[in-house]
Amino acid sequence: MKYTFCQLTLIAIFVLCYNATAGQSYYPLENGQTWTYNFIDYATSDTNRTNIDAMISGKHNREVWATTEITFELKKDSIVNGHTYKVIVNKQNPFDVSLIREDDGNFFMLNNETFKEENFLKTAVNVEDLWLDYENAEETIATLYIVIAKEKSMQIKGKTFNDVIGIGKITASVKQIVAVLESDNPFIPVTYYAKGIGVIYSYAPYPLGDRYSDLEIFIED
């Protein structure tokens, strides 16, 4: 299955596996690490597509369109605009590269097209904390990040993870973001991070995930 540029960028953000060096960071970034993920594409005709509890528990009977295993490696350091980034490479596609850095519990990714930093994860947060990252000079388009979970222990698809932070993310007009925040039960794509591991799970249904399927990404053993 062909991946769009946006999806490849998402893939690079989600590089993890249990063979990564353990630590206390919510996104460990040690050179030489390798990680493997399962990418599962679900049919968009399924009912309850935004039932995140069912997706996280794995207790559903959704139609699977495709499953792909992707391995990544943290290769080296790279200095851009005075900041040192970790270079993460898709081992199946060496042209798929992302640059990520940490600064005191804040994690930034360098946009490959605009070279703009995106603060995709903050760790000194509480549930319902949020922040905006404006995408244009007029500040009419923004990316919303909102903390949807912060748990000492959490089960995902039958596996238990400790010290978990869940972040919802959506890019839209500021007016649309306000509408989402005022909704009773809004749904936006979600990503879960575990301390000492990194990203452990994400789910983005079409069209919020910039893909013609509902995409689930889950860490392998």
Secondary structure by P-SEA (a helix, b strand, c coil): ccccaaaaaaaaaaccccccccccccccccccbbbbbbbbbbbcccccccaaaaaaaccccccccbbbbbbbbbccccccccbbbbbbbccccccbbbbbbbcccbbbbccccccccccccccccccccbbbbbccccccbbbbbbbcccccccccccccccbbbbbbbbbccaaaaaaaaaccccccbbbbbbccccccbbbbcccccccccbbbbbbcc
